[in-house]
Amino acid sequence: MAERRLKHWGWGYEDQAPTATQLREAAEGIRARFGFGGEVKKPVPLGEVELREPRLRQPESFGDLFSDGRHDRVSHALGKAYRDVVRGFYGRFENPPDLVAFPKDESEIEAVLSWAEAEGAAVIPFGGGTSVVGGVEPRVGERPVVSLDLRRLDRVLEEVPALRVIRVLVERDDIGAVLREQAGDRRDDAGTVLAVHDEHAFVMGQPQRVVGLQHGADRGHAHLARSSLNSLTHFEVAGTPPNV
């Protein structure tokens, strides 16, 4: 079965889009309410995007660890801020990564970093791709870039109940299901969540103060639905939106 692909230019998957009738009716409603708005436009197709040639050659010795595929490079070029979505819609990908890496474990992460260092390339982590502050866009001048996609990191590595921590290697958008299957819904005597609750990952915290998302309503927000575990914990600890 072919993997379901994300849109190359904005939120959602390639098979998720309003119909032509829905778009036309939306445009008419906008014109009627706000007094502006033209004809419905379509995003620039992936095949018509003007994409800079990669400045790095995909190394054959690493198998499928690296990709220079058009969809992979374009879909890792921008975050999901409004300006990113608009630029993607019009096919403006000024800073695409030269390669995208898909490590499955820590050893492959080390391999990517070592190879990139030898090549003089920058490495930019890419989790859910939901950054709204330019966190995943490779704006590093003339230096070549490898986007480090974390979607294959999908398992629990270690649990330390005394520290109320579960060490995980998970960055997928179905992190809750992964952790529930591998670690269960566990709590210590004080009620601290050690694994998952309500289909979201919680890896540490105090009672009534759990790192991660607690409310089912949050799952309906596109920004949070595509966020990675790293971003969710960072979001709750630092009070900033998920940025990778």
C-alpha positions in Angstrom: 0.0 0.0 0.0 1.4 3.4 -1.0 2.0 5.8 1.9 -0.5 8.6 2.2 1.4 11.8 1.3 1.1 15.2 2.7 0.4 18.1 0.4 3.6 19.7 -0.9 2.4 23.2 -0.2 0.2 23.4 2.9 -1.9 21.7 5.5 -3.4 18.2 5.1 -2.9 15.3 2.8 -3.0 15.2 -1.0 -6.4 13.5 -0.9 -7.9 16.2 1.3 -9.2 19.1 -0.6 -12.5 21.0 -1.1 -14.4 20.2 -4.3 -14.5 22.8 -7.2 -18.1 23.6 -6.2 -17.2 24.2 -2.6 -14.3 26.5 -3.6 -16.5 28.4 -5.9 -19.3 28.8 -3.3 -16.7 29.9 -0.7 -15.3 32.6 -3.1 -18.8 33.9 -3.7 -19.5 34.1 0.0 -16.2 36.0 0.6 -17.0 38.5 -2.2 -20.6 39.0 -0.9 -19.4 39.5 2.7 -16.2 41.5 2.3 -16.5 43.0 -1.1 -13.3 41.5 -2.5 -12.1 38.2 -3.9 -11.5 37.0 -7.4 -11.7 33.7 -9.2 -10.7 30.5 -7.6 -7.1 29.7 -8.1 -5.3 26.4 -8.0 -2.0 25.7 -6.3 1.1 25.2 -8.5 1.3 21.4 -9.1 4.4 19.7 -7.7 5.7 18.9 -11.2 5.7 22.5 -12.2 7.5 23.9 -9.1 10.9 25.4 -10.1 13.2 23.6 -7.7 16.9 24.2 -7.3 19.1 21.3 -8.1 20.5 19.5 -5.0 24.0 20.6 -4.0 24.6 17.2 -2.3 24.6 13.9 -4.0 22.5 11.2 -2.4 24.9 8.7 -0.9 24.2 5.2 -2.1 26.0 3.5 0.8 23.2 4.3 3.3 20.3 2.6 1.5 17.0 4.5 1.8 18.3 6.7 4.6 18.5 9.7 2.3 16.2 11.0 -0.4 16.5 13.6 -3.0 12.9 13.1 -4.3 11.0 16.1 -5.5 8.1 15.7 -3.1 10.4 15.0 -0.1 12.5 18.1 -0.8 9.5 20.4 -1.5 7.4 19.2 1.5 10.3 19.9 3.8 11.1 23.4 2.5 8.5 25.4 4.5 6.6 25.4 7.7 2.9 26.2 8.1 2.8 29.9 8.8 0.4 31.9 6.7 3.3 33.2 4.6 4.6 29.7 4.1 1.3 28.4 2.9 0.9 31.3 0.5 4.4 30.9 -0.9 3.8 27.1 -1.3 0.5 27.7 -3.0 2.3 29.8 -5.6 5.2 27.4 -6.0 7.8 29.6 -4.3 10.2 27.3 -2.6 13.3 29.4 -2.4 15.2 27.3 0.2 14.5 23.6 -0.3 16.8 21.2 1.5 19.2 19.4 -0.7 18.5 16.0 0.8 16.0 14.6 3.3 17.1 11.9 5.8 14.7 9.4 7.4 16.5 7.8 10.3 14.9 4.9 12.2 17.1 4.9 15.3 19.8 6.7 17.1 22.6 5.1 15.2 21.2 6.3 11.9 20.8 9.8 13.4 24.5 9.7 14.3 25.3 8.5 10.7 23.4 11.4 9.2 25.1 14.0 11.5 28.6 12.5 10.8 28.0 12.4 7.0 26.6 15.9 7.0 29.6 17.2 9.0 32.0 15.7 6.5 30.1 17.3 3.7 29.9 20.7 5.4 26.1 20.5 5.4 23.7 21.9 8.0 21.1 19.6 9.5 17.6 20.8 10.4 15.3 18.6 12.4 11.8 18.1 11.0 9.0 16.7 13.1 5.4 17.4 12.2 6.4 20.3 9.9 4.1 22.6 11.8 6.5 25.5 12.5 4.9 29.0 12.2 8.2 30.8 13.0 10.5 29.6 10.2 11.9 26.8 12.4 12.1 24.2 9.6 12.9 26.4 6.6 16.6 25.9 5.5 17.7 29.6 5.3 21.4 29.1 5.8 22.8 30.9 2.7 25.0 28.9 0.3 25.6 26.1 2.8 23.9 22.8 1.7 21.2 21.4 3.9 19.9 18.0 5.1 16.4 18.0 6.5 16.3 15.4 9.3 12.8 13.9 9.2 11.9 12.1 12.5 8.7 10.2 11.4 10.3 6.8 11.6 11.3 7.2 15.3 8.4 5.3 16.7 9.1 3.3 19.8 9.7 3.5 23.6 13.3 3.1 24.5 13.4 3.2 28.3 11.1 3.9 31.3 12.4 5.3 34.6 9.4 5.4 37.0 11.4 6.9 39.9 12.1 9.9 37.7 8.6 10.0 36.2 10.1 9.8 32.8 9.7 7.6 29.8 12.5 7.9 27.3 11.0 7.7 23.8 12.0 7.7 20.2 8.7 8.9 18.8 8.0 11.8 16.4 4.9 10.5 14.6 1.5 12.1 14.5 0.0 8.9 15.9 2.3 9.0 19.0 -0.5 8.3 21.4 -1.3 5.0 19.8 2.4 4.0 19.7 3.0 4.8 23.3 -0.3 3.1 24.4 0.7 -0.1 22.6 4.2 -0.2 23.9 4.0 1.4 27.4 0.4 1.4 28.4 -1.4 4.1 30.4 0.7 4.2 33.6 0.6 6.4 36.7 2.6 6.4 39.9 1.1 6.7 43.4 0.9 10.4 43.1 -1.1 10.2 39.9 1.6 11.4 37.6 1.0 10.2 34.1 3.9 8.1 32.8 2.7 7.3 29.3 -0.4 8.3 27.5 -3.9 9.6 28.1 -6.6 10.6 25.7 -4.5 9.6 22.7 -1.7 12.0 23.4 1.7 11.4 24.8 2.7 12.5 28.3 6.3 11.7 29.3 6.7 13.5 32.6 5.0 16.0 35.0 3.2 16.5 38.2 -0.4 15.8 39.1 -2.7 18.3 37.3 0.4 19.5 35.4 1.2 17.0 32.7 3.7 17.6 30.0 1.8 17.3 26.7 -1.8 17.8 25.7 -4.7 16.8 27.9 -7.9 17.7 26.2 -9.5 15.8 23.3 -10.7 19.1 21.8 -7.0 19.9 21.0 -6.9 17.1 18.5 -9.2 19.1 16.2 -6.6 21.8 15.7 -4.6 21.2 12.6 -1.5 22.8 14.1 -1.5 20.4 17.0 -2.7 17.4 15.1 0.6 17.4 13.1 2.9 18.3 16.0 5.5 15.8 17.1 6.2 14.6 20.6 9.3 16.8 21.0 7.2 19.8 20.1 4.3 18.9 22.4 6.6 18.6 25.4 8.5 21.8 24.4 5.1 23.5 24.0 3.9 22.7 27.5 7.3 23.3 29.2 8.3 26.5 27.5 5.0 28.0 26.6 5.7 28.3 22.9 4.0 26.7 19.9 5.3 23.5 18.4 8.1 24.6 16.0 9.4 21.5 14.3 
